């Protein structure tokens, strides 16, 4: 069973850049594994995601950074592959590349291609192939001829010091099956795919992996959990997770045991972000690690 991973979301708000650095430092200090940043360029108050990730990576020493997830139609996959490789070299491999098909409305607003839902999935599949090819140290040149992306004979490099995990944020059946076939990880969010929905759709990921001859359990499964750690609030366990530490521990452990998630990124949506994140790192995460250790020992 893979090690459970835990991380924090960092909102890329330009007017709260200091908070972003504080959250990343908190994750680093308390031994969390991930710091993620959403990619929503249509928000005028948001910093550009990759620029912020680089800055956060330079201010931390242990955590991996993750775009959660990068809108591929607005980021040519060859350049995205090179950017991820470059950051991996600069950080000693502390990079996970999260990608998605993008919101068509946002893509159109920012001058990206206008694609149908089916074309968006096809384009993402091509993009993943391009990225993988450029990361492959066995290739001196890479040629690719797809409908959406073309490389005439590109020399890849520099190569990352170690394989970069590639996660896909997905929910529709075709994209879920694509995730199972090609990705290293799956990254849904509870606000858009609550636990009840996850229980119904996760078989698409497993089916895609099986069709490709892969072990479905080889994929990392990250759940982005929006909510609040607040013992005074009415309990919620759906599109938001709200309640005290016990409620969070019980819920995340259930998501792990029953839904198969082995990574969790906390997105505080109520209260003070730093206080919420510190409580997650110091009160919730250690107790789940204890449960995992006890289970591994047969307790």
C-alpha positions, 0 to 999 in steps of 0.5 A: 500500500502506498504511503498516504500523502497530505497537502495544502491548497494555496489560493493564488490571490495577488492581494494575499501573496504573503499568505501563500508563502506562509501556507507553503512554509507551514506545509514544509515545517509540519512535514506535509507532502504537497502544496497545490495551486489551482489554475484559473487565469480568468480570475483577474485577482489571481496570480499566474499559477506556474509563476507562483509554483516556482516562487513557492518551490524556491521558498521550501525545502521538502514539499512537492508543488503541484498545479491542481490542475493546469489547463492544457489548452492554454499551455502547449504541452511541449513547453509544459513538459519543459517547464516541469522538467526545469522546476524538477531540476531546480528543486531536486524532483519536488514536482507533480504535474497535474493537468486537465482538459480545461473549462471551455469558457475560460479557454475561449476567453484566453484565446485558446482553441474552441473544442467540443467535449470529445475534442477536449479529451482527445486533445488532452490524450495527445498532450499527455503523449507529447509530455511523456515523449519529451520526458523519455530519456531514451529519445534523442528527438521526438516527432509527433503528428496528432490532430491537435499537437504536432512536433516536427522532430524536437530535441527534448531536454533537459530531462528531469532528475527522476520521473515526474508523476502526472496526475489528471483532474477528471470526472466524465467517463471518457476522461476517467478512462483516459486517466486510468490508461495514461496517468500516474494519478487521479485528482478529483475535488469533493465540491464537484465530485462528492463522496457519493459520486466518487463511489459511482464513477471510480470504476471508470478509472479502474476500467481504463487501467485494466484495458491498458494492462495496468494495475488500477491500484498503481495509480495515486488517487488524490482527493481535493477536500474543500471544507472547514475544521470547525467543531462549532459548525453543523457537520457536513460530509459531501460537497464540503467537509465541515466539522471538528477534528474527529469528524475530519479524521473519520471522514478522511479515513473512510475516504481512504478505506472505502473510496481508495484515496491515498492522498488528500489536499485540504482546501480551507474555505471558511475561517482563517486559512493559516489556523485551519491549515495548522490544525489539519497538519498538527491534529488531523494528519498525525491521527490518520498516519496513526490509523494507517500504521496500526492497520499495517501492523495488524492492529 
